[in-house]
Amino acid sequence: MILQFGPEAPWFLHVMAAAALVLHIGGGAVGILSGFTAMFAPKGGRLHRVSGTVFFVAMLSMAGVAAIVAPMLDDGRWTNTTAAVFTLYLIATAWAAVRRPPGQAGWFERAALAVPLGIAAMGVAVVPYGAATGRMDGFATIYMFALVCGLAAVSDIRMIRRGGVIGRDRTVRHLWRMGAALFVAAGSFFFGQQDRIPAAILATPIPAVLGVAPLVLMAFWWIRTRLPRGLKLRIARA
């Protein structure tokens, strides 16, 4: 995610490119650290709230820069643009889920629905092209996002039709969307930037474990939140 200009370009373009790189890398690093902290911190406590706020701001920085810069790169990384826009959607709707009063849905949720619907439609549209050209593997990322976006759109439509979410549904909506955004950030680094990882660490399972950890933590909290209260108490006492 490096935006470069030739030596003949005005100085302010070079400054903007450097600033974008710092915001993207810095936001990603802070986002991964604060995201894992929020995942492990007791839910509803001060540490969880503070780390969650830091994660929200950091991810806005990382994904926002990526969404703007990716189309400008020489290789035209539109899959990165898609991932960045989807990540912005995830963290924005996750934040809204806990900030909006329970049982309410407004214009923001209706407007945000356009993001998963648009990405899902794009994924469906490129299927015939991928099959005709024999380049199905090259569209694997788009297909994955299309599937996840389709599920997210269904979740949004159900929430809007019910007039919002309350109780455990509200918590689950927040958790899985923040967890998915953390997975995008962690996966982008530990799987997509392995040339930046020291060889000694790359030779160990650490990058793979940290890359998939957000999905494991997301599944854990999803199951734990969905469990009946009595069963959770019995498990805690075991």
KAURUR-V340115 format. One record per residue. N is the residue number from 0. RES is the residue in one letter. SS is DSSP state (h for helix, s for strand, l for the rest). OMEGA is omega as a letter, one per 20 degrees, with the letter a starting at -180 (NA if undefined). D_CENTER is the distance of its C-alpha to the mean C-alpha in whole Angstrom. Layout:
n;res;ss;omega;d_center
N;RES;SS;OMEGA;D_CENTER
N;RES;SS;OMEGA;D_CENTER
//
This chain:
n;res;ss;omega;d_center
0;M;l;a;17
1;I;l;r;20
2;L;l;a;22
3;Q;l;r;26
4;F;l;r;29
5;G;l;a;32
6;P;l;a;35
7;E;l;a;37
8;A;l;r;34
9;P;l;a;34
10;W;h;a;33
11;F;h;r;31
12;L;h;r;28
13;H;h;r;28
14;V;h;r;27
15;M;h;r;25
16;A;h;r;23
17;A;h;r;24
18;A;h;r;22
19;A;h;r;19
20;L;h;r;19
21;V;h;r;19
22;L;h;a;17
23;H;h;a;14
24;I;h;r;15
25;G;h;r;16
26;G;h;r;13
27;G;h;a;11
28;A;h;r;14
29;V;h;r;14
30;G;h;r;10
31;I;h;a;11
32;L;h;a;14
33;S;h;r;14
34;G;h;r;11
35;F;h;r;13
36;T;h;r;16
37;A;h;r;14
38;M;h;a;14
39;F;h;a;18
40;A;l;r;19
41;P;l;a;21
42;K;l;a;19
43;G;l;r;21
44;G;l;a;23
45;R;h;a;23
46;L;h;r;21
47;H;h;a;18
48;R;h;a;18
49;V;h;a;19
50;S;h;r;16
51;G;h;r;13
52;T;h;r;15
53;V;h;r;14
54;F;h;a;11
55;F;h;a;10
56;V;h;a;13
57;A;h;a;12
58;M;h;r;8
59;L;h;r;10
60;S;h;a;12
61;M;h;a;10
62;A;h;r;8
63;G;h;r;12
64;V;h;a;14
65;A;h;a;12
66;A;h;a;12
67;I;h;a;16
68;V;h;a;17
69;A;h;r;16
70;P;h;a;19
71;M;h;a;21
72;L;l;a;21
73;D;l;a;24
74;D;l;r;23
75;G;l;a;21
76;R;l;a;17
77;W;h;r;16
78;T;h;r;14
79;N;h;r;12
80;T;h;r;12
81;T;h;r;11
82;A;h;a;8
83;A;h;r;8
84;V;h;r;9
85;F;h;r;7
86;T;h;r;4
87;L;h;r;7
88;Y;h;a;8
89;L;h;a;6
90;I;h;r;7
91;A;h;a;10
92;T;h;r;11
93;A;h;r;10
94;W;h;a;12
95;A;h;a;15
96;A;h;a;15
97;V;h;r;17
98;R;h;r;18
99;R;l;r;20
100;P;l;r;23
101;P;l;r;23
102;G;l;r;24
103;Q;l;r;24
104;A;l;a;22
105;G;l;a;22
106;W;h;a;22
107;F;h;r;18
108;E;h;r;17
109;R;h;r;19
110;A;h;a;18
111;A;h;r;15
112;L;h;a;16
113;A;h;a;17
114;V;h;r;13
115;P;h;r;13
116;L;h;a;16
117;G;h;a;17
118;I;h;r;14
119;A;h;r;16
120;A;h;r;19
121;M;h;r;19
122;G;h;r;18
123;V;h;a;21
124;A;h;a;23
125;V;h;r;23
126;V;h;r;24
127;P;h;r;27
128;Y;h;r;27
129;G;h;r;25
130;A;h;a;28
131;A;h;a;31
132;T;h;a;30
133;G;l;a;29
134;R;l;a;26
135;M;h;a;24
136;D;h;a;22
137;G;h;a;21
138;F;h;a;19
139;A;h;a;18
140;T;h;a;14
141;I;h;r;15
142;Y;h;a;16
143;M;h;r;13
144;F;h;r;11
145;A;h;r;14
146;L;h;a;15
147;V;h;r;11
148;C;h;r;12
149;G;h;r;15
150;L;h;r;15
151;A;h;r;12
152;A;h;r;15
153;V;h;r;18
154;S;h;r;16
155;D;h;a;16
156;I;h;r;20
157;R;h;a;21
158;M;h;a;20
159;I;h;r;21
160;R;h;r;25
161;R;h;a;25
162;G;l;r;25
163;G;l;a;22
164;V;l;r;21
165;I;l;r;23
166;G;h;a;23
167;R;h;r;21
168;D;h;r;19
169;R;h;r;18
170;T;h;a;17
171;V;h;r;15
172;R;h;r;13
173;H;h;a;12
174;L;h;a;12
175;W;h;r;10
176;R;h;r;7
177;M;h;r;7
178;G;h;r;7
179;A;h;r;5
180;A;h;r;2
181;L;h;r;5
182;F;h;r;6
183;V;h;a;5
184;A;h;a;6
185;A;h;r;9
186;G;h;r;10
187;S;h;a;10
188;F;h;a;13
189;F;h;r;15
190;F;l;a;15
191;G;l;a;15
192;Q;l;a;17
193;Q;h;r;19
194;D;h;r;22
195;R;h;a;21
196;I;l;r;21
197;P;l;a;25
198;A;h;a;27
199;A;h;r;28
200;I;h;a;25
201;L;h;a;23
202;A;l;r;27
203;T;l;r;25
204;P;l;a;23
205;I;h;a;21
206;P;h;a;18
207;A;h;a;18
208;V;h;a;18
209;L;h;r;15
210;G;h;a;13
211;V;h;a;13
212;A;h;r;14
213;P;h;r;10
214;L;h;r;11
215;V;h;r;15
216;L;h;r;14
217;M;h;r;12
218;A;h;r;15
219;F;h;a;18
220;W;h;r;17
221;W;h;a;16
222;I;h;a;20
223;R;h;r;21
224;T;h;a;20
225;R;h;a;22
226;L;l;r;25
227;P;l;a;28
228;R;h;a;29
229;G;h;r;32
230;L;h;r;31
231;K;h;r;28
232;L;h;r;31
233;R;h;r;33
234;I;h;a;31
235;A;h;a;30
236;R;h;a;34
237;A;l;NA;34
//
